[in-house]
């Protein structure tokens, strides 16, 4: 269209200012989309932490607390649950599988999880993806350990290496179970979940290192060596929590009720999906605040454009008068000036997308390696298209402001040129 | 020369606002087709107002503005804009050109808004820019080194010639020139006028030349002083 080609030439004539506006719009658009994508992906990865597990059971406390310590390895359990209770439900007629979890120790800041081989068999994340090994295999003996991807990578551990477990969950612990080292027998592939940051050992291993401990303290004079411990009964008396997979999903609420009503011990069974949702809703405020801030950055970019357009308008009254004299209608003037803003912001959006994908392609491996977050490089989602549409629409509305002013000028000035 | 009226004003009255005195009252003015008329008026004499009325940018308070037999005061705003772009070419005093367009784009500009003038300009199947070049050639502007230069780098005289080519493209029936020579020195002024006359004569274009410069008066076949025909001014004094 004739007028839009004029708009383009007019912008090109002011290419220095125009490119500055272009850059600010492009940067703000790519920031907005980047934050949106990060938000969606972190939410997905959060929801991907656990999959295929119907119930998580722990000592009675809060649902979110239970989810945090059992699945995310954040915080501590209020209490343990007895092995007897675990066995009772593990052997329940409606239960297909269980995974016992025993927490409380750590290795160089990474949580140590006592479990059994069912963990490697039944634990699923993302879209029901099972754990798989990068190297080695599951533990088979008491003093063996399987490392999550990040633990092995950050600490530079290889198969066959001996590691020492510290008592308690702190990064630096003064009480080490240094008499009973564990041999690394397997390293898991990255999952983008807390599994990557976990050291997995057999339940019997946890039992063995605490054989000479009572009430969280090593008993003076009572030293039981690693080999001696193996002779003792290592079947656990208590665990921290366990996960349940049911034979049929329909039974979920029935089993949940049964566990919650269990008389011999105060237990809590939660649906991990529901608790995840609750937890995410709590974090939703921060997430929304971030989105609002980036939306404001886009607004600042567009207001910058408005400022430049309005400031230049007075100098362009002569141009408008000339255009009027050669037959441009006031509507043409409106279209010309609004078209310039629209053209700028559309170019800005396109450049912003380019910037986003360039940084995604460049940053993806880094983010995946350091934050365990996989950012897929796909076409913009519906929501992202909506955001882009919103940016485009706002720029059109903002562009109408100088457009309308130019329209008013051209009506009042006509062809008379005021210098 | 056929004596049909290119411009006819009948009992034209104009005031900016009802409570202010009238700026213009012209009982009658007739400009014939193909005529070259000089309208002299010092600044502030209502000259710009008259041109705005002739162009259909402003509407008279009362009376009739007839251009080429069309009462343009009865047309809608859009139709007046259309009519103007089809039939009238303009040359102004200074800075006539769109700074971000090339010389050729500036000359061809009216054809973006008027299909009629585009048809006329490209009538014999030639390219619009060829016609622009032809007109620039007549105005001694068709030099490669000139037409590829940004218009802002042309001298004032060169800019005025480009503006004249723009007014002439697509052969509009009327050309209105508003002080087109006031920024030129006297030699250039003469050369410019000669070229303008030559072009108008060739195409039979009516030329309405508005200026305050008495020296130019004698070169026109007819001259009018605005104050003589504008009764509003006389009444005021």
Interface residues (C-beta under 8 A of the other chain):
Chain A: X2 X6 X9 X10 X12 X13 X14 X318 X319 X322 X323 X324 X325 X326 X327 X328 X329 X330 X331 X332 X414 X415 X416 X417 X419
Chain B: X48 X51 X52 X55 X57 X58 X77 X78 X81 X82 X84 X85 X86 X90 X92 X93 X94 X95 X96 X97 X98 X99 X100 X101 X105 X109 X110 X112 X113 X114 X166
